[in-house]
Amino acid sequence: MFAGKAPFQEFTSLLNPHSRRIVAGIALSAIGRGMTLSLLMVYLHDIRGFSIAFGGAVMAWGALFGIICTPPLGSLVDHIGPKKVMLAGLVISGFSALAFAFVTTQAHALIAITLFAFGGQCVWPSQMVILTRVTPLKDRTKIFGFNFMLMNLGLGIGGFISALIIREDSILSYQIMYFIDSLTYFVFIFFIWGLNTPHAGKYVAKEHEPEKGSYRELFAIKELSILTIAGIILLTFGYGPLQSGLPIYATQYLDLAPNWLGIIFGVNTFAIVAFQPLVLKLIANYSKYTALISVGVIWAFSWLAVGISPYLSMFMAGIALCVSQLIFAFGEMVHAPTSPALTQELAPEHIRGRASALTSLQWGISGIAGPAVAGLMIGANLEQLWVLTMAIGVLAPIPLFAYLKRSTNKAKK
């Protein structure tokens, strides 16, 4: 296997005591997310008796609230330091998981998802800032990639554990799942509490640097603004519809059994865990902008594999979707280490929290726009046009990445 002992050790050797705490905690909390996140709609509808429409509204509100609170939380990271914000976020995330376990009314569900969204938006930019600061510039792409691999491994393990725990019509089995999810966040707190490094505190400006920053200063960095716009487009047509549109496409349009979904997304997770070290070695030979251009091309081929599935037998249609997720995984393995590393390179240290929040905002916007487009087009029986739109959409930001690459090359001359 490509992810053998030697490559794995190559990436773990880059970890220091501080970054080791971060990636271990992220992997641990991913186990909890892998257990609960994909089953939230099922839990709210089948166990708690809420309508599917309300379950969808709960998830949409969580995504929207995450977008609303991301900018001020990014500023807070710069103002008081990432460690304090992250500790608060982990406490809130832990209690939000407990809140889900005891949801009985619609108001309870909305409170739980609001806590979850707020806690998550505290944790994400904070952990990215700390991980960036404690990792040398030359190693950041590898560390971000290694972190992504461990996170997917955690999600896969969480999904497997949930399959063992969950029992049909058993409230207790779901509550146990949320208890474990909560526990992973509280354990993560101890990892971060023990971070004894100035990199986890508020950045102290040097003599030639401004003490305060703003989003206006961040958006004045032309390259970063263009990268953000391109990232939103890429994720909206790539990641955005994956967890919402593809399951509906598979089960309702192709009439595949729901069991296929576990296999399809399992292929994606396995590929990331197995091949991330190899992909990191390959992209080290190219510029980050070239790597991002390749993501659009790879994801376009992934959607084309989805597009041919209706013309195959039912079994082969399922295989085609598995192939699509295998291809998609390679794009993920290029995007995950490259995009955040590039964002952190372009951002000055005193507004790094805001820059990390900007990255989080890309995911939030695409997390609403992607499912919305999927719902409208698939609901209107335009399944194949939806797939074609996704395939074209992931190619749309390529000119922006190419422009940034040319600008960077000119600046170096």
JOFEN-V8491 format. One record per helix or strand. SS is the DSSP state (@ for helix, = for strand). FROM is the first residue (numbers start at 1). TO is the last residue. If there is no record, write none. Layout:
# JOFEN-V8491
<<SS,FROM,TO> <SS,FROM,TO>>
This chain:
# JOFEN-V8491
<<@,5,12> <@,17,47> <@,52,80> <@,82,101> <@,106,133> <@,137,165> <@,171,193> <@,198,200> <@,215,219> <@,222,237> <@,245,253> <@,259,283> <@,288,311> <@,314,346> <@,349,379> <@,383,396> <@,398,412>>
